[in-house]
Amino acid sequence: MEKFTNATISTICGENVCVKDEGLAVEWCHVYSGGCVFSATPMKRNQEYRIRLFDGSSHIDVGYTQKDPYTCQNVRVAHFEKHFKEVGNIRLHRKELVVIVAIEEDSFVCRSPDNIRSTISPGAVWIYVNIKFGEAKIRLETDKSQSLKFHDICGENISRQGAEDIAKLSKEFPSSICCLQNSLSVGDEIKFELKPDTSGPSSEPPHYYHVAFGVCSLSPLDLRVKAPEIFSVSNNATSVKSQQSRSHIGIIEVFERRGKSKACDGVLTVTRIDESRIKYKHSSSSGSGVEKTIKSPAYLIFEPFRACVTIVEDNSSCGYSAVTAGKDADAGNSKPEPQTGKTPEESSWDSSNGGSSNNKLS
């Protein structure tokens, strides 16, 4: 069956999500989170250092740089130019972990059962840690568990706590916003499938994933102009317009899988009842749904984290035009095909070939 749909996801989206299948699906796809931190001073040879990770779940890279952080005029550029070397990849889930690193002869060593090594060049070496996402906090310590200072230079999304010796992400799941291309009209109803991203090294669902759902009264283009930091952490929120744009965004609910709960998985149905109300219902919940007061215009927004959102049914407004023979036309005229849109009775489309994900979580 031919697909007819008026609802698509805008390609104006956060840099940590990817719009797929001609706008019918979006998935989490990590690119950059601004979570880089460095040791304040270079490492000493043959001395162990401790990187303590605690208070939450995260994915974290541990390694080193031989580029003096003070010479990094732009941490993002230096990151993509690979001046920071990732030696160990850590997946932390509700547990505290201490990673021991050291310089031995011509190698940076990350202590583990296999003692992961990376050859270094002559010269100074700074500890490098990159929090990709999550709530975990980081502290650098000596081999005697005394706190060490972080470098003044850090990623755009880092916040410091305590006596500046604890670092974490300011926004734990950044730059993952996406919006429907068009606003909802009264009577529109759209169904979305929410499911985990299983495109990583393991086919098993992540321990934690979520999809935040909400409404915005700005179009995707206007939202990016007024709040660019929502789309990339490298766009600092400094303007008055950016702060004012927050009043145009409302997160209604976060559907999450945490522990044994799988409240994220299922179909979310969203209906525009009238000019000031929408109703939504997740297939895992009972009842007829939840009504919320909204502003106009109303653009649906999503923030998937390690999850996918796919449009699976849409009977939203769609234009229709056709030219047919009138009663006074000559007999034998053929009926032209409709020029655009769909006929009024066609209220859904076949989603059997919906979006799929081939991007792996880094």
C-alpha angles and dihedrals in degrees: 000000000000115000118240117185137155094183118084135156115249119244086222094094144129117293092242094062131063125212112220142181096034093305098314096108140030130191140185111263115169116223110149136348105175091239101136121133131172138197113264092233135028119271121260118232120255092012123116123229127195126220108197117201118189150142102051151007122292147144110241136180119213123196144100146271131214092195110097104244089223088066091056101100088174118026092193093056092046090050094054091043085059097238087142115071119215110210104160129031115206130195110194122189119179093318139105117241134183116204116197119209132178145160114248118181105305097346141084106221128204107197113232136127086285099035098231111222137194124188114239133200123238112280142055122337126201125195112250125198125177120194105204096186143325142067101286121128126218132214127178116217142177120246086269092056095253113149119253126204124250121233118265089238114077144141122295093250100052124113126189126221138190112004090348090274097108122069133189140155115282090211109030098202104026135184097012101122123128131174138199110258094232133039122250118262124209109280095023116137124185130179122209128192113220118198141149123271106246097173095105128099090288124050089215118104116257119263088245132022135148147179118216113206128197150130133262128193092207126080116244091257094048091046092053091049094049100035109025092158090070089065098042132011087219089071103080118217101235106127127091088230090058092053092046091052089068088075088062093058126073124179105208103184141347115222107203144173109220121162111325094342114104098182090140097063115088144049123314115204117199123189130182103221099181141328094296106030142059129184125210134183131184116212091234092061130077127228132048097295141268125287123213133186113237142180125242132281096038121202116180114231132193135190109196119191114193086337142100131230119200130181104232102169134015133179095164122140116295129174121247131194135169141162118218135173116275126221092262096049120112114270117258097041110143121233111251120231118255109272100215143354128015136296116265094251093055101089103158142029136222111262097181090119096048126158124298132192128237098163115104123220109249 
